[in-house]
Amino acid sequence: MLCKDRAGVHRSIQTLIRHGYVQSRTDHHNGDKTKIYITLTGETALNTMLDVVTQIDKELMSVLSIQEIAQFRRLLYKLISCLKAYPQI
């Protein structure tokens, strides 16, 4: 959903490489292409983030009833569908 220009994507990838989360390799079938691969450090960080986000989600949703959660999700989906009208986002 995030739209970034080529330079922005390049900067983001370079930051991830610098921190050791991903690595880039030239495609052995097509030398003009570069492929990005997640590293073990990146996988560990990703799994940690997913665990934290899952825990936060459980804690936040625990104060809502089942009906409130359903309503919340409907509202989020409605907002997301409205955002699709803005491709620059």
C-alpha positions as a LaTeX table, in Angstrom:
\begin{tabular}{lrrr}
\hline
Residue & $x$ (\AA) & $y$ (\AA) & $z$ (\AA) \\
\hline
Met1 & 0.00 & 0.00 & 0.00 \\
Leu2 & 2.97 & 2.28 & 0.41 \\
Cys3 & 3.98 & 3.92 & $-2.82$ \\
Lys4 & 7.62 & 4.85 & $-3.01$ \\
Asp5 & 9.73 & 6.04 & $-5.85$ \\
Arg6 & 12.74 & 4.02 & $-7.01$ \\
Ala7 & 15.14 & 6.15 & $-4.97$ \\
Gly8 & 13.08 & 5.65 & $-1.83$ \\
Val9 & 12.97 & 1.90 & $-2.32$ \\
His10 & 16.73 & 1.86 & $-2.95$ \\
Arg11 & 17.40 & 3.81 & 0.26 \\
Ser12 & 15.17 & 1.47 & 2.25 \\
Ile13 & 16.90 & $-1.62$ & 0.88 \\
Gln14 & 20.34 & $-0.12$ & 1.53 \\
Thr15 & 19.34 & 0.55 & 5.15 \\
Leu16 & 18.18 & $-3.04$ & 5.56 \\
Ile17 & 21.45 & $-4.30$ & 4.02 \\
Arg18 & 23.53 & $-2.02$ & 6.25 \\
His19 & 21.79 & $-3.42$ & 9.34 \\
Gly20 & 22.21 & $-7.00$ & 8.11 \\
Tyr21 & 18.52 & $-7.80$ & 7.68 \\
Val22 & 18.75 & $-8.55$ & 3.95 \\
Gln23 & 21.43 & $-9.13$ & 1.37 \\
Ser24 & 21.44 & $-8.50$ & $-2.35$ \\
Arg25 & 22.79 & $-10.84$ & $-4.99$ \\
Thr26 & 23.00 & $-10.58$ & $-8.74$ \\
Asp27 & 20.61 & $-12.98$ & $-10.45$ \\
His28 & 22.70 & $-15.76$ & $-11.98$ \\
His29 & 20.18 & $-16.16$ & $-14.84$ \\
Asn30 & 19.98 & $-12.46$ & $-15.65$ \\
Gly31 & 22.96 & $-10.35$ & $-14.64$ \\
Asp32 & 20.90 & $-7.16$ & $-15.02$ \\
Lys33 & 18.68 & $-8.15$ & $-12.08$ \\
Thr34 & 19.47 & $-8.03$ & $-8.40$ \\
Lys35 & 17.59 & $-10.21$ & $-5.95$ \\
Ile36 & 17.06 & $-9.35$ & $-2.30$ \\
Tyr37 & 17.14 & $-12.14$ & 0.30 \\
Ile38 & 16.31 & $-12.02$ & 3.98 \\
Thr39 & 19.19 & $-13.02$ & 6.28 \\
Leu40 & 19.05 & $-15.06$ & 9.47 \\
Thr41 & 19.32 & $-11.75$ & 11.37 \\
Gly42 & 16.37 & $-10.43$ & 9.35 \\
Glu43 & 14.29 & $-13.53$ & 10.02 \\
Thr44 & 15.03 & $-13.31$ & 13.73 \\
Ala45 & 14.07 & $-9.63$ & 13.81 \\
Leu46 & 10.91 & $-10.32$ & 11.80 \\
Asn47 & 9.84 & $-13.13$ & 14.12 \\
Thr48 & 10.48 & $-10.94$ & 17.17 \\
Met49 & 8.43 & $-8.11$ & 15.66 \\
Leu50 & 5.58 & $-10.49$ & 14.80 \\
Asp51 & 5.56 & $-11.83$ & 18.38 \\
Val52 & 5.46 & $-8.29$ & 19.81 \\
Val53 & 2.72 & $-7.15$ & 17.41 \\
Thr54 & 0.67 & $-10.27$ & 18.14 \\
Gln55 & 0.96 & $-9.67$ & 21.90 \\
Ile56 & $-0.01$ & $-5.99$ & 21.56 \\
Asp57 & $-2.94$ & $-6.95$ & 19.35 \\
Lys58 & $-4.17$ & $-9.45$ & 21.95 \\
Glu59 & $-3.87$ & $-6.90$ & 24.75 \\
Leu60 & $-5.68$ & $-4.17$ & 22.81 \\
Met61 & $-8.44$ & $-6.41$ & 21.56 \\
Ser62 & $-9.00$ & $-7.98$ & 24.98 \\
Val63 & $-10.88$ & $-4.86$ & 26.13 \\
Leu64 & $-13.38$ & $-5.14$ & 23.26 \\
Ser65 & $-16.39$ & $-7.42$ & 22.98 \\
Ile66 & $-16.76$ & $-9.75$ & 19.99 \\
Gln67 & $-19.31$ & $-7.35$ & 18.50 \\
Glu68 & $-16.98$ & $-4.38$ & 18.98 \\
Ile69 & $-14.12$ & $-6.26$ & 17.32 \\
Ala70 & $-16.38$ & $-7.10$ & 14.36 \\
Gln71 & $-17.46$ & $-3.45$ & 14.08 \\
Phe72 & $-13.85$ & $-2.27$ & 14.36 \\
Arg73 & $-12.77$ & $-4.59$ & 11.54 \\
Arg74 & $-15.67$ & $-3.48$ & 9.32 \\
Leu75 & $-14.67$ & 0.15 & 9.86 \\
Leu76 & $-11.01$ & $-0.59$ & 9.10 \\
Tyr77 & $-11.91$ & $-2.41$ & 5.88 \\
Lys78 & $-14.16$ & 0.50 & 4.90 \\
Leu79 & $-11.32$ & 2.98 & 5.48 \\
Ile80 & $-8.85$ & 0.80 & 3.59 \\
Ser81 & $-11.19$ & 0.60 & 0.60 \\
Cys82 & $-11.43$ & 4.41 & 0.60 \\
Leu83 & $-7.63$ & 4.69 & 0.64 \\
Lys84 & $-7.43$ & 2.64 & $-2.56$ \\
Ala85 & $-8.79$ & 5.70 & $-4.36$ \\
Tyr86 & $-5.51$ & 7.46 & $-3.53$ \\
Pro87 & $-2.71$ & 5.57 & $-5.35$ \\
Gln88 & $-0.06$ & 8.01 & $-4.11$ \\
Ile89 & $-0.48$ & 6.73 & $-0.53$ \\
\hline
\end{tabular}
